[in-house]
Amino acid sequence: MRRACRAAGHNAHVNGRFAPSPTGPLHLGNLRTAIAAYLAARASGLGFVVRMEDLDQVTSSVTHEERQLADLAALGVHPDGPMVRQSERGDRYRAALDRLEAAGLVYPCFCTRREIRAEIDAAAAAPHGLRPDGAYPGTCRDLGPDERAARAAAGRRPALRLRAGGAHVSVVDLLAGATAGLVDDVVLARSDGVAAYNLAVVVDDAAQQISQVVRGDDLLSSTPRQVLLQRLLGLPTPTYLHVPLVVGADGARLAKRHGAVTLAEVVGARTGAARRDRLVAVCSTLCRSLGVLGADERVAPEDLAGLAARCDLANLDRAPVRWNDLAAALG
C-alpha cells in the first residue's frame, strides 16, 4: 500500500503548503484541497504554510486574500508562521531567471497569444512529432539578432521563454503514479517583466523548504515543467500528490456558475450555534470525501488536525468528486 502521509513529529523547517490565488472567494473544492494539504503535512510531521499566488495584480486583491484566510481558519486550517505573497518576491524570481539566462536557456518571444493560437491551429492536422497539444510551436526560438531587433523596434515587448529542448520529464505522483511529459518552451516572464507561474512556484517551493505538494489534479500536467526547472536550477524536487477536483453536474471544475459553492454562501446568514453547526457540517463533509472521517462521524474545525493520523491520500478514489453529492450531504 502506498502511503502519502504518516504520523511523525512536527518538523517546522520542512513544509507542506496551500497556495491559492486571491482573485475571488475559495469554493468548497478549493477548501477541500486545502484540508487535504493541511492534513498531509500534519501527518508527515511537516510545517504548513500558506502562499498567496498574487502575481496578477489586476485581479488579485487584499480583500479576497483576507476572506480566503478567514475561510481557512473557519474550517480549522491554520498555517505555521506568516503568509507569503508572490508579489513581494520579484527579486528572487529575477535571480533565478538570470541564472537560466547565463546558461543560455532563455530567449525572447515576441508572439502574441493570437499568433500562437493561429500557428497551433494551422499545424493541427500536420505531423508535429511528440510535441504536447497546445505547446508553443517555437516561432521565436531561433530568431537571429536582426529579426529580434526588428520586432523590438516595432514596439513589441517580448516575454521570456525557457529553451527546453524537447526535454522528456518523468514524475511519480503518489496518487496518479508515474506520469511523463515533453516540456515545451514555457514562459518564464511575461512581457511586462512579471515572473510567470511555473518559475515563481519552483523558486518559492525551494525557498520555503516545501518537501510535499498536495494540490488539485488540474495542475498535474504542469508538474513536468516544474520538475525540469527544479533540475536546471539545482533545486530539490518535492513529493507530489494531486487530488481529484470537485466538479459540477456538467463535469467542469467547480465554479460560481454551479450555484452556492463558497463557504459564505453555504453558511449563509446563520449566527451563533447555528453557524457553528453548519461549519461542523462543512468540515465533516469535506473530510469524509477525503476518506479521513467515517460516514457517521463529525469533526469540529478546531479538531481537524486530530484527523492527521488517518490520512491516506495515496489511496483516494481518483474519480472527480461531484458537487451535487457534497451539496446533498450538507443538506
C-alpha positions as CSV (number, residue, x, y, z in Angstrom):
1,M,0.0,0.0,0.0
2,R,1.4,3.4,-1.0
3,R,1.3,5.9,1.9
4,A,1.1,9.6,1.2
5,C,1.3,10.5,4.8
6,R,2.4,9.1,8.1
7,A,2.3,10.1,11.7
8,A,5.5,11.8,12.8
9,G,6.9,14.5,14.9
10,H,6.4,18.1,13.7
11,N,9.3,19.5,11.6
12,A,8.8,23.2,11.3
13,H,11.8,23.5,8.9
14,V,10.3,21.4,6.1
15,N,6.8,22.2,4.9
16,G,3.7,21.4,3.0
17,R,1.7,24.3,1.6
18,F,-1.6,25.6,0.2
19,A,-1.1,28.3,-2.5
20,P,-4.3,30.0,-3.7
21,S,-4.7,33.0,-6.0
22,P,-6.5,35.8,-4.2
23,T,-8.7,36.6,-7.2
24,G,-12.0,35.7,-5.5
25,P,-13.5,33.6,-2.7
26,L,-12.4,30.0,-2.3
27,H,-15.1,27.5,-3.2
28,L,-15.6,24.3,-1.3
29,G,-13.5,22.4,-3.8
30,N,-10.5,24.7,-3.1
31,L,-11.2,24.3,0.7
32,R,-11.2,20.5,0.3
33,T,-7.8,20.7,-1.3
34,A,-6.6,22.9,1.5
35,I,-7.7,20.4,4.1
36,A,-6.0,17.6,2.2
37,A,-2.7,19.6,2.1
38,Y,-3.0,20.5,5.7
39,L,-3.7,17.0,7.0
40,A,-1.0,15.5,4.8
41,A,1.5,18.0,6.2
42,R,0.5,17.3,9.8
43,A,0.5,13.6,9.2
44,S,4.0,13.7,7.8
45,G,5.3,15.8,10.6
46,L,5.8,18.9,8.4
47,G,5.1,22.5,8.9
48,F,2.3,24.1,6.9
49,V,2.4,27.4,5.1
50,V,0.0,29.5,3.0
51,R,1.4,31.3,0.0
52,M,-0.7,33.9,-2.0
53,E,0.0,33.5,-5.7
54,D,-0.9,37.1,-6.5
55,L,1.3,37.8,-9.4
56,D,-1.7,39.0,-11.4
57,Q,-2.1,42.3,-9.6
58,V,-5.1,43.3,-11.8
59,T,-7.3,40.5,-10.5
60,S,-5.8,39.9,-7.0
61,S,-6.9,41.9,-4.0
62,V,-6.2,42.1,-0.3
63,T,-10.0,41.8,0.3
64,H,-10.0,38.4,-1.4
65,E,-6.9,37.4,0.4
66,E,-8.4,38.2,3.8
67,R,-11.5,36.3,3.1
68,Q,-9.6,33.3,1.9
69,L,-7.6,33.2,5.1
70,A,-10.7,33.7,7.2
71,D,-12.4,30.7,5.4
72,L,-9.4,28.5,6.0
73,A,-9.3,29.4,9.7
74,A,-13.1,28.8,10.0
75,L,-12.5,25.2,8.9
76,G,-9.5,24.6,11.2
77,V,-6.7,25.1,8.6
78,H,-4.0,27.1,10.4
79,P,-0.6,27.8,8.9
80,D,2.6,27.9,10.8
81,G,4.1,31.4,10.6
82,P,3.3,34.4,8.3
83,M,1.7,34.2,4.9
84,V,3.9,34.9,1.9
85,R,2.9,36.9,-1.2
86,Q,4.5,36.2,-4.5
87,S,4.0,39.9,-5.5
88,E,6.7,40.7,-2.9
89,R,9.3,38.2,-4.1
90,G,10.3,39.6,-7.5
91,D,14.0,39.8,-6.7
92,R,14.1,36.0,-6.1
93,Y,12.5,35.3,-9.4
94,R,14.8,37.7,-11.3
95,A,17.8,36.0,-9.7
96,A,16.6,32.6,-10.9
97,L,15.9,34.0,-14.4
98,D,19.4,35.4,-14.5
99,R,20.8,32.0,-13.8
100,L,18.9,30.4,-16.6
101,E,19.9,33.2,-19.0
102,A,23.5,32.8,-18.1
103,A,23.2,29.2,-19.0
104,G,21.8,30.1,-22.5
105,L,18.4,28.6,-21.6
106,V,16.2,31.7,-22.1
107,Y,15.1,33.5,-25.3
108,P,12.7,36.4,-26.0
109,C,9.4,35.6,-27.6
110,F,7.6,38.4,-29.4
111,C,4.5,36.3,-30.4
112,T,1.0,37.4,-29.3
113,R,-1.4,34.8,-27.9
114,R,-3.5,35.2,-31.1
115,E,-0.5,34.5,-33.3
116,I,0.5,31.4,-31.2
117,R,-3.0,30.1,-31.4
118,A,-3.2,30.6,-35.1
119,E,0.0,28.8,-35.7
120,I,-1.0,25.9,-33.5
121,D,-4.4,25.6,-35.3
122,A,-2.7,25.7,-38.7
123,A,-0.4,22.9,-37.7
124,A,-3.0,20.8,-36.0
125,A,-3.5,18.5,-39.0
126,A,0.2,18.2,-39.8
127,P,2.6,15.8,-38.2
128,H,4.4,17.5,-35.3
129,G,6.3,14.7,-33.6
130,L,5.7,14.3,-29.9
131,R,5.0,18.0,-29.1
132,P,2.3,18.3,-26.4
133,D,-1.1,19.6,-27.5
134,G,-1.2,23.3,-27.4
135,A,2.6,23.6,-26.9
136,Y,4.4,26.7,-28.1
137,P,5.5,26.0,-31.7
138,G,8.9,27.6,-31.3
139,T,8.3,30.6,-33.6
140,C,10.8,32.8,-31.9
141,R,13.2,30.2,-30.7
142,D,15.8,30.6,-33.4
143,L,15.3,34.3,-34.4
144,G,18.6,36.0,-35.3
145,P,19.7,39.3,-33.7
146,D,18.4,41.3,-36.7
147,E,15.0,39.7,-36.5
148,R,14.8,40.3,-32.8
149,A,15.9,43.9,-33.2
150,A,13.3,44.5,-35.9
151,R,10.4,43.2,-33.7
152,A,11.6,45.2,-30.8
153,A,11.8,48.3,-32.9
154,A,8.2,47.7,-34.0
155,G,7.2,48.2,-30.4
156,R,6.8,44.5,-29.3
157,R,7.8,43.8,-25.8
158,P,8.9,40.2,-25.5
159,A,8.1,37.5,-23.0
160,L,10.9,35.3,-22.0
161,R,10.7,31.6,-22.6
162,L,12.7,28.5,-21.5
163,R,14.7,26.8,-24.2
164,A,13.5,23.4,-23.1
165,G,15.0,21.4,-26.0
166,G,12.1,18.9,-26.0
167,A,13.1,17.6,-22.6
168,H,11.2,14.5,-21.6
169,V,10.5,14.5,-17.8
170,S,9.0,11.7,-15.7
171,V,7.3,12.4,-12.4
172,V,6.0,10.0,-9.8
173,D,2.7,11.2,-8.3
174,L,1.7,9.5,-5.1
175,L,-1.9,9.1,-6.3
176,A,-1.7,9.1,-10.1
177,G,1.5,7.1,-10.2
178,A,4.2,7.6,-12.9
179,T,3.5,10.3,-15.4
180,A,5.7,11.8,-18.1
181,G,5.6,14.7,-20.4
182,L,7.5,16.5,-23.0
183,V,8.2,20.0,-21.8
184,D,7.6,22.8,-24.2
185,D,9.3,26.3,-24.2
186,V,7.3,27.5,-21.2
187,V,7.0,31.2,-20.5
188,L,9.3,32.3,-17.6
189,A,8.5,36.0,-17.5
190,R,5.6,37.9,-19.1
191,S,6.2,40.8,-21.5
192,D,5.7,43.2,-18.6
193,G,8.6,41.6,-16.7
194,V,6.5,39.8,-14.1
195,A,7.5,36.2,-13.4
196,A,5.3,33.5,-14.8
197,Y,3.6,30.9,-12.6
198,N,5.9,28.0,-13.3
199,L,9.1,29.8,-12.5
200,A,7.6,31.5,-9.4
201,V,6.2,28.4,-7.9
202,V,9.5,26.5,-8.3
203,V,11.5,29.3,-6.7
204,D,9.1,29.7,-3.8
205,D,8.8,26.0,-3.1
206,A,12.6,25.8,-2.7
207,A,12.8,29.0,-0.7
208,Q,10.0,27.9,1.7
209,Q,11.5,24.4,2.0
210,I,8.4,22.7,0.6
211,S,9.0,19.0,0.6
212,Q,5.4,17.9,-0.1
213,V,3.0,19.4,-2.6
214,V,-0.7,18.4,-2.3
215,R,-2.8,20.2,-4.8
216,G,-5.6,19.8,-7.4
217,D,-5.1,17.4,-10.2
218,D,-5.7,20.2,-12.8
219,L,-2.1,21.0,-12.1
220,L,-0.7,17.5,-12.7
221,S,0.2,18.4,-16.3
222,S,2.3,21.4,-15.1
223,T,4.4,19.2,-12.9
224,P,6.9,18.0,-15.6
225,R,7.6,21.7,-16.4
226,Q,8.3,22.5,-12.8
227,V,10.5,19.4,-12.2
228,L,12.6,20.4,-15.3
229,L,13.0,23.9,-13.9
230,Q,14.0,22.5,-10.5
231,R,16.7,20.4,-12.2
232,L,18.0,23.2,-14.2
233,L,18.2,25.5,-11.2
234,G,19.7,22.8,-8.9
235,L,16.7,22.9,-6.6
236,P,15.1,20.0,-4.7
237,T,12.0,18.3,-6.1
238,P,9.2,17.8,-3.5
239,T,6.9,14.8,-3.5
240,Y,3.7,15.4,-5.4
241,L,0.1,14.3,-4.8
242,H,-2.7,15.7,-7.0
243,V,-6.1,15.2,-5.5
244,P,-9.2,14.9,-7.7
245,L,-11.2,18.0,-8.3
246,V,-14.7,18.8,-7.2
247,V,-16.8,19.2,-10.4
248,G,-20.3,20.4,-11.2
249,A,-23.1,18.5,-12.9
250,D,-21.6,19.4,-16.3
251,G,-18.3,17.7,-15.4
252,A,-16.4,21.0,-15.3
253,R,-14.4,22.0,-12.3
254,L,-16.4,23.8,-9.6
255,A,-17.1,27.5,-10.2
256,K,-19.6,30.1,-9.2
257,R,-21.9,29.2,-12.1
258,H,-22.6,26.0,-10.3
259,G,-24.5,27.8,-7.5
260,A,-23.8,28.4,-3.9
261,V,-20.3,27.0,-3.7
262,T,-18.4,29.2,-1.3
263,L,-18.3,28.9,2.5
264,A,-20.1,32.2,2.9
265,E,-22.9,31.0,0.6
266,V,-23.2,27.6,2.3
267,V,-23.2,29.0,5.8
268,G,-25.5,31.9,4.9
269,A,-26.8,34.3,7.5
270,R,-26.5,31.8,10.3
271,T,-25.1,33.0,13.6
272,G,-24.1,31.6,17.0
273,A,-24.8,27.9,17.5
274,A,-26.4,27.5,14.1
275,R,-23.3,28.9,12.3
276,R,-21.0,26.6,14.3
277,D,-23.2,23.6,13.5
278,R,-23.0,24.5,9.8
279,L,-19.2,24.8,9.9
280,V,-19.0,21.4,11.6
281,A,-21.2,20.0,8.8
282,V,-19.0,21.5,6.1
283,C,-15.8,20.4,7.7
284,S,-17.2,16.9,8.2
285,T,-18.5,16.6,4.7
286,L,-15.2,17.6,3.1
287,C,-13.2,15.2,5.4
288,R,-15.5,12.3,4.5
289,S,-14.8,13.0,0.8
290,L,-11.1,12.7,1.6
291,G,-11.6,9.3,3.4
292,V,-10.4,10.6,6.8
293,L,-13.8,10.5,8.5
294,G,-16.5,7.8,8.7
295,A,-20.0,8.2,7.4
296,D,-21.5,8.6,10.8
297,E,-18.7,10.7,12.3
298,R,-18.5,14.5,12.6
299,V,-15.5,16.7,13.3
300,A,-15.4,20.3,14.5
301,P,-12.9,22.6,12.8
302,E,-10.9,23.0,16.0
303,D,-10.3,19.2,16.0
304,L,-9.3,18.9,12.3
305,A,-5.6,18.3,13.0
306,G,-6.6,15.3,15.0
307,L,-7.6,13.5,11.8
308,A,-4.0,13.6,10.5
309,A,-3.3,10.1,11.8
310,R,-6.0,8.8,9.4
311,C,-4.5,10.5,6.4
312,D,-4.0,8.1,3.5
313,L,-4.4,10.3,0.4
314,A,-2.5,7.9,-1.8
315,N,-5.5,5.6,-1.8
316,L,-8.1,8.2,-2.7
317,D,-10.5,7.4,-5.4
318,R,-9.1,9.1,-8.5
319,A,-12.6,10.0,-9.9
320,P,-13.7,13.6,-9.6
321,V,-16.0,14.4,-6.7
322,R,-19.4,15.6,-7.7
323,W,-20.6,18.8,-6.2
324,N,-24.2,17.6,-6.2
325,D,-23.1,14.8,-3.9
326,L,-21.4,17.2,-1.5
327,A,-24.3,19.6,-1.5
328,A,-26.7,16.7,-0.8
329,A,-24.6,15.6,2.1
330,L,-24.7,19.1,3.5
331,G,-28.4,19.3,3.3
